[in-house]
Amino acid sequence: MSAPDHRILGIDPGLNITGYGVVVTGGGAPRLYEAGVVRGKTRNSLTARLIEIHRGVADVIAALRPAAMALEELYSHYQRPRTAILMGHARGVICLAAAEAGIPVFPYSATQVKRILTGSGQASKRQVQQAIRHELGLREVPEPPDVADALAIALCHYYLKDKPSVLRK
C-alpha cells in the first residue's frame, strides 16, 4: 500500500511576479504537480497589487488544495530596506490566503533553500533552475526563475519537513 499524496505549495513572493509551485510527495520521489506565476497587473497602486496577489494565491490554494505552504523569508539588504518593507506586504497577503484556507506556513531563507538544493547558499538563479530540473526530472529548466525558486522552496520543505526545527533554520 503506497503512502497518500501530500501536496506542498512553494511560494516565491513578489509584488510584480509571485512564483508558485506544487510538488506531490508520497509513493516515491517528489513530482511536479503544477507551477506558474501570479502577476500583479496594476502599476501605481500598492493596495490594488496586494489585492491581486491575495486573490491569485487564494485561487491557487483553492484549485490545488495543498496541505502545506513553504514560503521564502524576507531578506533585507542594508542598502535597500524599503524593498524588504514592500515585500513584507506581499508576504502578509500570501500568509493571509494560507490562514484563510487553514494551511500551515513554513518559512525558509533563500540561502537555506539554495544550500539544500545546490549545496551552496550562494547559488545563482541558473544553478537553482538546473537543480530543480534535475530533482523533478524535467526536460527544461522552469521559467521564469520565480517558478524555479518556488519549486525549490517546496522541495526544501519536503527535505526538511520531518527534521527538528533547529535544523530548518
Buried (B, 14 or more C-beta within 10 A) or exposed (E): EEEEEBBBBBBBBBBBBBBBBBBBBEEEEBBBBBBBBBBBEEEEEEEEBBBBBBEBBBEBBEEBEBEBBBBBBBEEEEEEEEBBEBBEBBBBBBBBBBEEBEBEBBBBBBBBBBBBBBEEEEBEBEBBBBBBBEBBEBEEBBEBBBBBBBBBBBBBBBBBBEEEEEEBE
